[in-house]
Amino acid sequence: MDRKHYAENLKEETRILFEEILQSDLGKEVGGSLYVHIAEVSLAKEPASKIKKFVEKLGISEIFNVMKVNPRNRKLSFLSYPDFSKTPHPALKGAVTINLETGNVRKSDFSKSENPPILHRKELLVGLNHPKFADWKALTEAEEAAGLYKNIKIIGYRKNWEALLDEVGLTYDGHSLVHKSDGKPFEGRNATPQKFKVQRHKTAIKRYKLSKPIQTAIEYNLITSETTVFDYGCGRGDDLKGLAHMGITAAGWDPVHAPNGTKEKADVVNLGFVLNVIEDQNERVQVLRESYALANQLLIVSSMIASSATASQGRPYKDGILTSRNTFQKYFQQSELAEFIEKVLRVSPVAVGLGIFYIFQNRQDHQTFLAKRSRRRLNWDSLHRRLYGERPTPSATKRERLFEEHGELLESFWRKMLEIGRLPSKNELGSDYSALMSACGSLPRAKRFVLDQYGEDDLVVAAASRTQDILVYLALANFKHNVPWRELPEELKLDIKAFFGNYKNAQDAGQKALFAIGNPNVISRLCDEAKSGHLDYQALYLHRELITALDPVLRIYVGAGEILYGNAHLADIIKIHKRSGKVTFLIYDKFEKSPLPELIQRVKVNLRTQRVDVFEQEKGAWQQLLYFKERFVGKDHPLRAKWEKYSRKLRKIGLHDNMGLGPSKEAFLAMLEETGLTLNLNKRRKV
């Protein structure tokens, strides 16, 4: 049976099961999902036989004793908690998840994990008539009274939970909460954590290169030799040393390493990885406000961001964790940090990376930055008329003399027109304006001269490209808040008048395009019609350099994910989900250099919920490799031919393009060992 028919049959067989579980009175709701013990599910007819028949068909063992129903993502999971009845908080051993939209079945194994997820409030998964319901409920009430559920974000893993119990001096006797010191039952009063002092001075690390937040500002040309910089919480001062070597005026202050420094105003203020080491929430607010007040133009805020590996980093403390060195770390969610900044400063931040945000003092600077980031990178090599190539012979003697005398000036004018797709203004031409007036008499006449010389084709392409850029910008700029006309920089106002006539027309077009990204049929169709990238039944995958070649609606779709994530160009591959409203940014180790790059991080952005999830891929036997990577880049990529040659070798050893993710690193290395091949797929030399 092919995948399509299998998926349809699977969806039909699970639909009733799915709906009946949702309508039952049982279950624990967490994050929009419903958890129910299989033996307790109240189905309409013959629940036991229906479930048994279903799990047997999928090859699911009886140890999968809990169902998880996710109505938002249309997924049904079977979870294995072998010690469900025996232990207060059973550990998850394995899971089987069925995607009801695609029929895809995914299996997960936690049996060898040192820090598996654990289950809380298990009485909610069973009925009131369960013989242990009262005991389990009493345990939950005791744990709540002890204050163990204050920070629910990080209690879901065994090591964190054990560390929290140890901190408050509690343990278990069966399903009863008792004092660790004497074994006496806990009496219902809040447990008191041990006294200690957070070692903030240990958080500063030695760097041998500029920090990522400072690097981004330099790359975006926001820190230049003309810019002053102040580093609030400068640590050991490594950024200050690097900036000084570049000839940039920079100063800093740090409560531990530079307490005598003066907190002074500067064009750019960097608040780099400071908020995440402050355990007092009120102090965080004060520091953020103070640093923003020091910024004449731009405040850069960066912080640690939560990922799949966060839970194992330490023991719970307040709204973060304590490390083994008694340093505090607050791992923000990406959206949580953005909301915190906006709530405190009442200004919308711009995400430029995971945990890195720009906050502009001037709203026009904010919009200028967004507009520049939305601009397509023109591939001038693809234009069919070359600026410096062979030129047609002008028929007018006057024009010929004009180009002989002012060729460099007119070529500069023509380049500017191609850059912005329209006639430049006086201010946009700068010092060239007076010279052009002297040579041509007016800007429209200068335009006629260069069009006669070079033709209109390139300008038509440039104008269409710039129109799409403005459309993408308008859709994304109004993603959260409407931008009034007065906040737009002059260049954008000229663009809008030239390409849309007026701001209302432009806003209407942008809003229409923005609404289109919420239509899965539109997204699916545009993915299917894309001329570049790799397409499967679920998504379109493409290299970051191909984003601007997409249809404007897909560019907006990815751009909306970028707003929440930070910078799409930090990823190697972008996965555009056709129907789930998600964008996933995939980062590989040595994407360009390695024949089979290893996946090291996945950042999944849900546009419907505006949630950002970061998954760190642990290095090991099950490391995911990227096969046939030429599928994801453009035909003009300089390394495509080399990659295609390697892929032909992959096919010869039995791998193929439509195999899904392909074998794990361990399986692939075993295959090479068996066939006597090196990683480059050449015969291994005999020693």
Secondary structure, 3 states (H helix, E strand, C coil): CCHHHHHHHHHHHHHHHHHHHHHCCCCEEECCEEEEEHHHCCCCCCHHHHHHHHHHHHCCCCCEEEEEEECCCCEEEEEECCCCCCCCCCECCEEEEEECCCCCEEEEECCCCCCCEECCCHHHHCCCCCCCHHHHHHHHHHHHHCCCCCCHHHCCEHHHHHHHHHHHCEEEECCEEEECCCCCECCCCCCCCCCCCCCHHHCCCCCCCCCHHHHHHHHCCCCCCCCEEEEECCCCCHHHHHHHHCCCEEEEEECCCECCCCCCCEEEEEEECCHHHCCCHHHHHHHHHHHHHHEEEEEEEECCECCCCHHHCCEEECCEEECCCCCEECCECHHHHHHHHHHHHCCCCEEEECCEEEEECCHHHHHHHHHHHHCCCCCHHHCCCCCCCCCCCCCCHHHHHHHHHHHHHHHHHHHHHHHHCCCCCHHHHCCHHHHHHHHHCCHHHHHHHHHHHHCCHHHHHHHHHHHHHHHHHHHHHCCCCCCCHHHCCHHHHHHHHHHHCCHHHHHHHHHHHHHHCCCHHHHHHHHHHCCCCEECCCEEEEEHHHHHHCCHHHHHHHHHHHHHHCCHHHCCEEEEECCCCEEEEEEEECCCCCCCCEEEEEEEEECCCCEEEEEECCCCCCCCECCCHHHHCCCCCCCHHHHHHHHHHHHHCCCCCCCCCCCCHHHHHHHHHHHCECCCCCECCCC
